[in-house]
Amino acid sequence: MAFQAMDAALEGFRIAREKPKAMLIWAAASLLISLLAAVGMVALFGGTMNEFMAMSRTPNNDPAEAMAMIGQIGLLYAFIIPVALLVFSIFTSAVYRTVLRPAESAFGYLRLGATELRMAVVLLVLGLLSLVVSIACVIVIGIIGAVIGAVAGASGDGGIGAVLLVGVLIVVMYIGMIFVSLAFWTRFSFAGPMTFSEGRIRIFESWRATKGHFWSLLGCYIVAGILGILVSLLGGAISMAVIMAVGGGGGSTFLEMVESMQPDYSSVAAFFTAGIIANLVISSLFSALTYAIFLAPPAVAYREIAGGGADANVG
């Protein structure tokens, strides 16, 4: 079957329409995970979070206190990142299972096993590689910008024209950086589906599998990304409106209103206000949909282009 980029970009909405039970299970699982993560964060780092928010509202903080707070926040991220990585690998595998092995529908396609652990490794490696690529791009942009500035200064042309030229070139380079990032994720977009389908970690093999399909894949992912962002914004707007209606939003200015809705991490009971609970419920519902929108297109593309799917070898 020929790869249809637009059909792949809309696959997430097809899943939502044809598999509502799975979507509800994903939403329920997302809500449960969010509740457990919130309880863990309040129990382990509640005091740190309250101190951090207090410092963020106070100008001219003591540098020593700020450094100590950075260390505590580092411990918080050491807790959050592994949990988030595992959770994302579970939902990623569930979406791939929906597309590539639709018969395995038990528990809403959710599992926790070797497949999810392999997916976590793939996601971690790709995240680190992407970070390296981004840092390299920033270094290159910095060097080129410094060279252009030095040349302009040496030529004695320090007027508005030179400044505008440097600014335009830097903007162009940052656009190039964005394109490099998109190209990276496009060429490695089959790493997850290949790993899932073949039952072994496959990362750099994606580069070869996507060869010759770059522009159609890029267009597919851009469309899906825009749609996913729009859905996320809609969910955020609904969540904000509900929070203001049921549990906060007091204040005469926007900043005061936002500040009044900040969670209280002093205890579990203080944290779970009506507004927070409403936000978690709504966020979980929209998270289920955005998982499908963002993650289904690469699985469909892999199935159509590389022939991966239910008949592929599973290790």
BALOBA-1460 file (C-alpha; in Angstrom, 3 decimals):
// residues 315
<rec num="1" residu="m" x="0.000" y="0.000" z="0.000"/>
<rec num="2" residu="a" x="1.367" y="3.437" z="-0.954"/>
<rec num="3" residu="f" x="2.132" y="5.830" z="1.851"/>
<rec num="4" residu="q" x="-0.479" y="8.583" z="2.118"/>
<rec num="5" residu="a" x="0.987" y="11.409" z="4.207"/>
<rec num="6" residu="m" x="-2.305" y="13.114" z="5.012"/>
<rec num="7" residu="d" x="-3.993" y="9.869" z="6.031"/>
<rec num="8" residu="a" x="-1.081" y="9.128" z="8.362"/>
<rec num="9" residu="a" x="-1.214" y="12.646" z="9.822"/>
<rec num="10" residu="l" x="-4.895" y="12.139" z="10.715"/>
<rec num="11" residu="e" x="-4.461" y="8.624" z="12.120"/>
<rec num="12" residu="g" x="-4.763" y="9.847" z="15.710"/>
<rec num="13" residu="f" x="-8.261" y="11.153" z="15.059"/>
<rec num="14" residu="r" x="-9.204" y="7.860" z="13.401"/>
<rec num="15" residu="i" x="-8.074" y="5.998" z="16.513"/>
<rec num="16" residu="a" x="-10.129" y="8.331" z="18.694"/>
<rec num="17" residu="r" x="-13.197" y="7.758" z="16.518"/>
<rec num="18" residu="e" x="-12.883" y="3.994" z="16.074"/>
<rec num="19" residu="k" x="-11.439" y="3.008" z="19.454"/>
<rec num="20" residu="p" x="-13.145" y="5.185" z="22.076"/>
<rec num="21" residu="k" x="-12.794" y="2.460" z="24.727"/>
<rec num="22" residu="a" x="-9.017" y="2.480" z="24.347"/>
<rec num="23" residu="m" x="-8.991" y="6.268" z="24.540"/>
<rec num="24" residu="l" x="-10.970" y="6.215" z="27.788"/>
<rec num="25" residu="i" x="-8.594" y="3.618" z="29.235"/>
<rec num="26" residu="w" x="-5.616" y="5.780" z="28.266"/>
<rec num="27" residu="a" x="-7.268" y="8.786" z="29.894"/>
<rec num="28" residu="a" x="-8.009" y="6.817" z="33.060"/>
<rec num="29" residu="a" x="-4.454" y="5.475" z="33.177"/>
<rec num="30" residu="s" x="-3.065" y="8.963" z="32.597"/>
<rec num="31" residu="l" x="-5.221" y="10.310" z="35.418"/>
<rec num="32" residu="l" x="-4.144" y="7.546" z="37.805"/>
<rec num="33" residu="i" x="-0.473" y="8.114" z="36.983"/>
<rec num="34" residu="s" x="-0.882" y="11.866" z="37.441"/>
<rec num="35" residu="l" x="-2.522" y="11.349" z="40.840"/>
<rec num="36" residu="l" x="0.197" y="8.973" z="42.009"/>
<rec num="37" residu="a" x="2.958" y="11.253" z="40.700"/>
<rec num="38" residu="a" x="1.392" y="14.260" z="42.426"/>
<rec num="39" residu="v" x="1.146" y="12.386" z="45.737"/>
<rec num="40" residu="g" x="4.763" y="11.284" z="45.425"/>
<rec num="41" residu="m" x="5.973" y="14.755" z="44.533"/>
<rec num="42" residu="v" x="4.100" y="16.396" z="47.426"/>
<rec num="43" residu="a" x="5.317" y="13.761" z="49.885"/>
<rec num="44" residu="l" x="8.946" y="13.906" z="48.771"/>
<rec num="45" residu="f" x="9.418" y="17.455" z="47.500"/>
<rec num="46" residu="g" x="6.461" y="19.480" z="48.786"/>
<rec num="47" residu="g" x="8.569" y="21.797" z="50.923"/>
<rec num="48" residu="t" x="11.060" y="22.319" z="48.112"/>
<rec num="49" residu="m" x="8.305" y="23.243" z="45.645"/>
<rec num="50" residu="n" x="6.740" y="25.784" z="48.029"/>
<rec num="51" residu="e" x="10.147" y="27.345" z="48.706"/>
<rec num="52" residu="f" x="10.922" y="27.497" z="44.990"/>
<rec num="53" residu="m" x="7.630" y="29.242" z="44.173"/>
<rec num="54" residu="a" x="8.180" y="31.688" z="47.041"/>
<rec num="55" residu="m" x="11.667" y="32.497" z="45.741"/>
<rec num="56" residu="s" x="10.370" y="32.947" z="42.194"/>
<rec num="57" residu="r" x="8.017" y="35.659" z="43.473"/>
<rec num="58" residu="t" x="10.734" y="37.416" z="45.469"/>
<rec num="59" residu="p" x="13.307" y="39.624" z="43.690"/>
<rec num="60" residu="n" x="16.961" y="39.844" z="44.770"/>
<rec num="61" residu="n" x="17.218" y="36.433" z="46.399"/>
<rec num="62" residu="d" x="20.331" y="35.382" z="48.298"/>
<rec num="63" residu="p" x="22.688" y="33.685" z="45.741"/>
<rec num="64" residu="a" x="23.628" y="31.010" z="48.296"/>
<rec num="65" residu="e" x="19.958" y="30.166" z="48.870"/>
<rec num="66" residu="a" x="19.372" y="30.133" z="45.112"/>
<rec num="67" residu="m" x="22.247" y="27.675" z="44.576"/>
<rec num="68" residu="a" x="20.951" y="25.424" z="47.361"/>
<rec num="69" residu="m" x="17.512" y="25.526" z="45.772"/>
<rec num="70" residu="i" x="18.984" y="24.546" z="42.386"/>
<rec num="71" residu="g" x="20.448" y="21.448" z="44.002"/>
<rec num="72" residu="q" x="17.091" y="20.498" z="45.494"/>
<rec num="73" residu="i" x="15.348" y="21.077" z="42.176"/>
<rec num="74" residu="g" x="17.961" y="18.789" z="40.617"/>
<rec num="75" residu="l" x="16.838" y="16.019" z="42.970"/>
<rec num="76" residu="l" x="13.249" y="16.695" z="41.928"/>
<rec num="77" residu="y" x="14.142" y="16.252" z="38.267"/>
<rec num="78" residu="a" x="16.050" y="13.080" z="39.129"/>
<rec num="79" residu="f" x="12.682" y="11.791" z="40.342"/>
<rec num="80" residu="i" x="10.536" y="13.207" z="37.540"/>
<rec num="81" residu="i" x="12.601" y="12.338" z="34.451"/>
<rec num="82" residu="p" x="12.799" y="8.526" z="34.898"/>
<rec num="83" residu="v" x="9.102" y="8.353" z="35.799"/>
<rec num="84" residu="a" x="8.126" y="10.506" z="32.816"/>
<rec num="85" residu="l" x="10.336" y="8.437" z="30.504"/>
<rec num="86" residu="l" x="8.731" y="5.176" z="31.609"/>
<rec num="87" residu="v" x="5.207" y="6.601" z="31.403"/>
<rec num="88" residu="f" x="5.808" y="8.005" z="27.928"/>
<rec num="89" residu="s" x="7.254" y="4.683" z="26.769"/>
<rec num="90" residu="i" x="4.101" y="2.907" z="27.993"/>
<rec num="91" residu="f" x="1.770" y="5.208" z="26.067"/>
<rec num="92" residu="t" x="4.048" y="5.252" z="23.022"/>
<rec num="93" residu="s" x="3.996" y="1.463" z="22.903"/>
<rec num="94" residu="a" x="0.207" y="1.481" z="23.367"/>
<rec num="95" residu="v" x="-0.274" y="3.763" z="20.346"/>
<rec num="96" residu="y" x="2.132" y="1.665" z="18.247"/>
<rec num="97" residu="r" x="0.291" y="-1.479" z="19.348"/>
<rec num="98" residu="t" x="-2.998" y="0.088" z="18.257"/>
<rec num="99" residu="v" x="-1.619" y="0.705" z="14.767"/>
<rec num="100" residu="l" x="0.698" y="-2.256" z="14.259"/>
<rec num="101" residu="r" x="-1.024" y="-4.994" z="16.285"/>
<rec num="102" residu="p" x="-4.680" y="-3.977" z="16.491"/>
<rec num="103" residu="a" x="-5.755" y="-7.442" z="17.642"/>
<rec num="104" residu="e" x="-3.882" y="-7.000" z="20.951"/>
<rec num="105" residu="s" x="-6.594" y="-4.755" z="22.363"/>
<rec num="106" residu="a" x="-6.720" y="-6.047" z="25.946"/>
<rec num="107" residu="f" x="-6.346" y="-3.359" z="28.628"/>
<rec num="108" residu="g" x="-6.639" y="-0.653" z="25.973"/>
<rec num="109" residu="y" x="-3.359" y="-1.818" z="24.379"/>
<rec num="110" residu="l" x="-1.479" y="-0.813" z="27.543"/>
<rec num="111" residu="r" x="1.291" y="-3.079" z="28.790"/>
<rec num="112" residu="l" x="4.352" y="-2.899" z="31.024"/>
<rec num="113" residu="g" x="7.109" y="-5.277" z="30.002"/>
<rec num="114" residu="a" x="10.206" y="-5.736" z="27.882"/>
<rec num="115" residu="t" x="8.658" y="-3.853" z="24.958"/>
<rec num="116" residu="e" x="8.125" y="-0.741" z="27.079"/>
<rec num="117" residu="l" x="11.622" y="-0.950" z="28.574"/>
<rec num="118" residu="r" x="13.163" y="-1.158" z="25.101"/>
<rec num="119" residu="m" x="11.054" y="1.826" z="24.091"/>
<rec num="120" residu="a" x="12.329" y="3.770" z="27.107"/>
<rec num="121" residu="v" x="15.913" y="3.078" z="25.995"/>
<rec num="122" residu="v" x="15.144" y="4.259" z="22.462"/>
<rec num="123" residu="l" x="13.472" y="7.439" z="23.716"/>
<rec num="124" residu="l" x="16.380" y="8.155" z="26.066"/>
<rec num="125" residu="v" x="19.007" y="7.642" z="23.353"/>
<rec num="126" residu="l" x="17.115" y="9.775" z="20.845"/>
<rec num="127" residu="g" x="16.649" y="12.508" z="23.453"/>
<rec num="128" residu="l" x="20.378" y="12.559" z="24.206"/>
<rec num="129" residu="l" x="21.281" y="12.553" z="20.498"/>
<rec num="130" residu="s" x="18.850" y="15.399" z="19.884"/>
<rec num="131" residu="l" x="20.436" y="17.355" z="22.739"/>
<rec num="132" residu="v" x="23.895" y="16.860" z="21.226"/>
<rec num="133" residu="v" x="22.654" y="18.015" z="17.811"/>
<rec num="134" residu="s" x="21.003" y="21.098" z="19.350"/>
<rec num="135" residu="i" x="24.144" y="22.033" z="21.286"/>
<rec num="136" residu="a" x="26.246" y="21.614" z="18.146"/>
<rec num="137" residu="c" x="23.860" y="23.878" z="16.219"/>
<rec num="138" residu="v" x="24.009" y="26.553" z="18.936"/>
<rec num="139" residu="i" x="27.823" y="26.422" z="18.938"/>
<rec num="140" residu="v" x="27.941" y="26.746" z="15.152"/>
<rec num="141" residu="i" x="25.500" y="29.670" z="15.218"/>
<rec num="142" residu="g" x="27.530" y="31.355" z="17.953"/>
<rec num="143" residu="i" x="30.780" y="30.968" z="16.016"/>
<rec num="144" residu="i" x="29.279" y="32.211" z="12.752"/>
<rec num="145" residu="g" x="27.618" y="35.133" z="14.527"/>
<rec num="146" residu="a" x="30.903" y="36.088" z="16.203"/>
<rec num="147" residu="v" x="32.770" y="35.892" z="12.892"/>
<rec num="148" residu="i" x="30.176" y="38.041" z="11.125"/>
<rec num="149" residu="g" x="30.302" y="40.578" z="13.930"/>
<rec num="150" residu="a" x="34.098" y="40.648" z="13.864"/>
<rec num="151" residu="v" x="34.177" y="41.107" z="10.099"/>
<rec num="152" residu="a" x="31.630" y="43.918" z="10.296"/>
<rec num="153" residu="g" x="33.644" y="45.583" z="13.057"/>
<rec num="154" residu="a" x="36.951" y="45.231" z="11.177"/>
<rec num="155" residu="s" x="35.466" y="46.765" z="8.056"/>
<rec num="156" residu="g" x="34.374" y="49.782" z="10.041"/>
<rec num="157" residu="d" x="30.776" y="49.258" z="9.000"/>
<rec num="158" residu="g" x="29.096" y="49.436" z="12.387"/>
<rec num="159" residu="g" x="25.961" y="51.202" z="11.205"/>
<rec num="160" residu="i" x="22.361" y="50.136" z="11.295"/>
<rec num="161" residu="g" x="22.774" y="48.252" z="7.997"/>
<rec num="162" residu="a" x="25.456" y="45.984" z="9.458"/>
<rec num="163" residu="v" x="23.434" y="45.360" z="12.605"/>
<rec num="164" residu="l" x="20.376" y="44.465" z="10.541"/>
<rec num="165" residu="l" x="22.456" y="42.168" z="8.337"/>
<rec num="166" residu="v" x="23.843" y="40.333" z="11.367"/>
<rec num="167" residu="g" x="20.351" y="40.061" z="12.849"/>
<rec num="168" residu="v" x="18.875" y="38.658" z="9.628"/>
<rec num="169" residu="l" x="21.687" y="36.124" z="9.287"/>
<rec num="170" residu="i" x="21.237" y="34.953" z="12.868"/>
<rec num="171" residu="v" x="17.483" y="34.553" z="12.339"/>
<rec num="172" residu="v" x="18.164" y="32.549" z="9.186"/>
<rec num="173" residu="m" x="20.616" y="30.361" z="11.088"/>
<rec num="174" residu="y" x="18.089" y="29.707" z="13.855"/>
<rec num="175" residu="i" x="15.513" y="28.754" z="11.239"/>
<rec num="176" residu="g" x="18.142" y="26.396" z="9.887"/>
<rec num="177" residu="m" x="18.580" y="24.997" z="13.402"/>
<rec num="178" residu="i" x="14.849" y="24.304" z="13.622"/>
<rec num="179" residu="f" x="14.995" y="22.542" z="10.259"/>
<rec num="180" residu="v" x="17.944" y="20.427" z="11.431"/>
<rec num="181" residu="s" x="15.954" y="19.403" z="14.498"/>
<rec num="182" residu="l" x="12.922" y="18.493" z="12.391"/>
<rec num="183" residu="a" x="15.143" y="16.592" z="9.967"/>
<rec num="184" residu="f" x="16.717" y="14.682" z="12.856"/>
<rec num="185" residu="w" x="13.367" y="13.555" z="14.266"/>
<rec num="186" residu="t" x="12.049" y="12.758" z="10.784"/>
<rec num="187" residu="r" x="14.968" y="10.509" z="9.848"/>
<rec num="188" residu="f" x="14.849" y="8.772" z="13.234"/>
<rec num="189" residu="s" x="11.043" y="8.599" z="13.378"/>
<rec num="190" residu="f" x="10.990" y="4.885" z="12.588"/>
<rec num="191" residu="a" x="13.272" y="3.997" z="15.516"/>
<rec num="192" residu="g" x="10.335" y="3.551" z="17.892"/>
<rec num="193" residu="p" x="8.032" y="1.621" z="15.538"/>
<rec num="194" residu="m" x="10.922" y="-0.574" z="14.338"/>
<rec num="195" residu="t" x="11.963" y="-1.371" z="17.909"/>
<rec num="196" residu="f" x="8.377" y="-2.168" z="18.822"/>
<rec num="197" residu="s" x="7.720" y="-4.300" z="15.755"/>
<rec num="198" residu="e" x="10.998" y="-6.252" z="15.658"/>
<rec num="199" residu="g" x="11.375" y="-6.782" z="19.400"/>
<rec num="200" residu="r" x="14.919" y="-5.401" z="19.545"/>
<rec num="201" residu="i" x="16.388" y="-1.949" z="19.828"/>
<rec num="202" residu="r" x="16.605" y="-0.319" z="16.387"/>
<rec num="203" residu="i" x="17.736" y="3.294" z="16.239"/>
<rec num="204" residu="f" x="20.159" y="4.028" z="13.418"/>
<rec num="205" residu="e" x="18.341" y="1.581" z="11.137"/>
<rec num="206" residu="s" x="15.616" y="4.225" z="10.939"/>
<rec num="207" residu="w" x="17.942" y="6.458" z="8.929"/>
<rec num="208" residu="r" x="18.097" y="3.892" z="6.151"/>
<rec num="209" residu="a" x="14.391" y="2.999" z="6.340"/>
<rec num="210" residu="t" x="13.268" y="6.622" z="5.899"/>
<rec num="211" residu="k" x="15.590" y="7.274" z="2.949"/>
<rec num="212" residu="g" x="13.689" y="8.541" z="-0.061"/>
<rec num="213" residu="h" x="10.630" y="9.526" z="1.964"/>
<rec num="214" residu="f" x="11.972" y="12.519" z="3.879"/>
<rec num="215" residu="w" x="9.734" y="15.270" z="2.498"/>
<rec num="216" residu="s" x="6.496" y="13.300" z="2.640"/>
<rec num="217" residu="l" x="7.297" y="12.214" z="6.210"/>
<rec num="218" residu="l" x="8.254" y="15.744" z="7.216"/>
<rec num="219" residu="g" x="5.002" y="17.131" z="5.811"/>
<rec num="220" residu="c" x="3.018" y="14.410" z="7.573"/>
<rec num="221" residu="y" x="4.642" y="15.139" z="10.936"/>
<rec num="222" residu="i" x="4.257" y="18.899" z="10.585"/>
<rec num="223" residu="v" x="0.520" y="18.556" z="9.916"/>
<rec num="224" residu="a" x="0.121" y="16.141" z="12.845"/>
<rec num="225" residu="g" x="2.196" y="18.419" z="15.060"/>
<rec num="226" residu="i" x="0.102" y="21.476" z="14.263"/>
<rec num="227" residu="l" x="-3.112" y="19.553" z="14.908"/>
<rec num="228" residu="g" x="-1.720" y="18.190" z="18.169"/>
<rec num="229" residu="i" x="-0.695" y="21.653" z="19.333"/>
<rec num="230" residu="l" x="-4.140" y="23.033" z="18.538"/>
<rec num="231" residu="v" x="-5.795" y="20.240" z="20.505"/>
<rec num="232" residu="s" x="-3.400" y="20.835" z="23.407"/>
<rec num="233" residu="l" x="-4.190" y="24.551" z="23.396"/>
<rec num="234" residu="l" x="-7.903" y="23.785" z="23.370"/>
<rec num="235" residu="g" x="-7.465" y="21.454" z="26.317"/>
<rec num="236" residu="g" x="-5.442" y="24.073" z="28.178"/>
<rec num="237" residu="a" x="-8.078" y="26.737" z="27.575"/>
<rec num="238" residu="i" x="-10.883" y="24.466" z="28.779"/>
<rec num="239" residu="s" x="-8.836" y="23.451" z="31.807"/>
<rec num="240" residu="m" x="-8.112" y="27.077" z="32.714"/>
<rec num="241" residu="a" x="-11.777" y="28.011" z="32.410"/>
<rec num="242" residu="v" x="-12.853" y="25.098" z="34.618"/>
<rec num="243" residu="i" x="-10.199" y="25.885" z="37.240"/>
<rec num="244" residu="m" x="-11.379" y="29.482" z="37.409"/>
<rec num="245" residu="a" x="-14.988" y="28.340" z="37.672"/>
<rec num="246" residu="v" x="-14.596" y="25.705" z="40.387"/>
<rec num="247" residu="g" x="-11.544" y="26.536" z="42.400"/>
<rec num="248" residu="g" x="-9.769" y="29.833" z="42.091"/>
<rec num="249" residu="g" x="-8.856" y="32.609" z="39.815"/>
<rec num="250" residu="g" x="-9.269" y="35.396" z="42.369"/>
<rec num="251" residu="g" x="-7.452" y="38.666" z="41.876"/>
<rec num="252" residu="s" x="-7.857" y="41.952" z="40.124"/>
<rec num="253" residu="t" x="-5.054" y="41.447" z="37.596"/>
<rec num="254" residu="f" x="-4.062" y="38.522" z="35.402"/>
<rec num="255" residu="l" x="-0.865" y="37.920" z="37.389"/>
<rec num="256" residu="e" x="-2.778" y="37.910" z="40.677"/>
<rec num="257" residu="m" x="-5.304" y="35.522" z="39.163"/>
<rec num="258" residu="v" x="-2.573" y="33.135" z="38.003"/>
<rec num="259" residu="e" x="-0.810" y="33.361" z="41.367"/>
<rec num="260" residu="s" x="-4.025" y="32.519" z="43.217"/>
<rec num="261" residu="m" x="-4.255" y="29.278" z="41.221"/>
<rec num="262" residu="q" x="-0.748" y="28.079" z="42.160"/>
<rec num="263" residu="p" x="-0.912" y="24.711" z="43.945"/>
<rec num="264" residu="d" x="-0.066" y="24.367" z="47.636"/>
<rec num="265" residu="y" x="2.496" y="21.583" z="48.106"/>
<rec num="266" residu="s" x="2.468" y="21.671" z="51.919"/>
<rec num="267" residu="s" x="0.312" y="18.524" z="52.111"/>
<rec num="268" residu="v" x="-1.616" y="16.127" z="49.893"/>
<rec num="269" residu="a" x="-4.921" y="17.495" z="51.192"/>
<rec num="270" residu="a" x="-3.864" y="21.079" z="50.478"/>
<rec num="271" residu="f" x="-2.646" y="20.177" z="47.002"/>
<rec num="272" residu="f" x="-5.767" y="18.408" z="45.733"/>
<rec num="273" residu="t" x="-8.180" y="21.315" z="45.478"/>
<rec num="274" residu="a" x="-11.277" y="21.152" z="43.285"/>
<rec num="275" residu="g" x="-9.461" y="23.147" z="40.616"/>
<rec num="276" residu="i" x="-6.414" y="20.845" z="40.591"/>
<rec num="277" residu="i" x="-8.586" y="17.732" z="40.379"/>
<rec num="278" residu="a" x="-10.609" y="19.232" z="37.522"/>
<rec num="279" residu="n" x="-7.393" y="20.156" z="35.736"/>
<rec num="280" residu="l" x="-6.014" y="16.619" z="36.099"/>
<rec num="281" residu="v" x="-9.216" y="15.078" z="34.737"/>
<rec num="282" residu="i" x="-9.398" y="17.383" z="31.724"/>
<rec num="283" residu="s" x="-5.660" y="17.119" z="31.049"/>
<rec num="284" residu="s" x="-5.882" y="13.321" z="31.109"/>
<rec num="285" residu="l" x="-8.690" y="13.297" z="28.557"/>
<rec num="286" residu="f" x="-6.807" y="15.571" z="26.180"/>
<rec num="287" residu="s" x="-3.516" y="13.759" z="26.823"/>
<rec num="288" residu="a" x="-5.043" y="10.534" z="25.524"/>
<rec num="289" residu="l" x="-6.010" y="12.291" z="22.294"/>
<rec num="290" residu="t" x="-2.692" y="14.087" z="21.857"/>
<rec num="291" residu="y" x="-0.781" y="10.825" z="22.402"/>
<rec num="292" residu="a" x="-2.682" y="9.365" z="19.459"/>
<rec num="293" residu="i" x="-2.241" y="12.470" z="17.293"/>
<rec num="294" residu="f" x="1.496" y="12.818" z="17.855"/>
<rec num="295" residu="l" x="2.535" y="9.152" z="18.002"/>
<rec num="296" residu="a" x="0.335" y="7.342" z="15.481"/>
<rec num="297" residu="p" x="1.719" y="8.926" z="12.265"/>
<rec num="298" residu="p" x="5.235" y="7.386" z="12.526"/>
<rec num="299" residu="a" x="3.713" y="3.960" z="13.177"/>
<rec num="300" residu="v" x="1.444" y="4.259" z="10.141"/>
<rec num="301" residu="a" x="4.328" y="5.513" z="7.996"/>
<rec num="302" residu="y" x="6.524" y="2.614" z="9.108"/>
<rec num="303" residu="r" x="3.748" y="0.122" z="8.375"/>
<rec num="304" residu="e" x="3.120" y="1.497" z="4.897"/>
<rec num="305" residu="i" x="6.718" y="2.208" z="3.874"/>
<rec num="306" residu="a" x="8.707" y="-0.531" z="5.575"/>
<rec num="307" residu="g" x="5.974" y="-3.155" z="5.811"/>
<rec num="308" residu="g" x="6.125" y="-3.386" z="9.618"/>
<rec num="309" residu="g" x="3.097" y="-4.557" z="11.509"/>
<rec num="310" residu="a" x="1.311" y="-7.549" z="12.904"/>
<rec num="311" residu="d" x="3.281" y="-9.992" z="10.761"/>
<rec num="312" residu="a" x="6.687" y="-8.575" z="11.631"/>
<rec num="313" residu="n" x="9.092" y="-10.639" z="13.708"/>
<rec num="314" residu="v" x="8.591" y="-10.083" z="17.423"/>
<rec num="315" residu="g" x="11.433" y="-10.884" z="19.771"/>
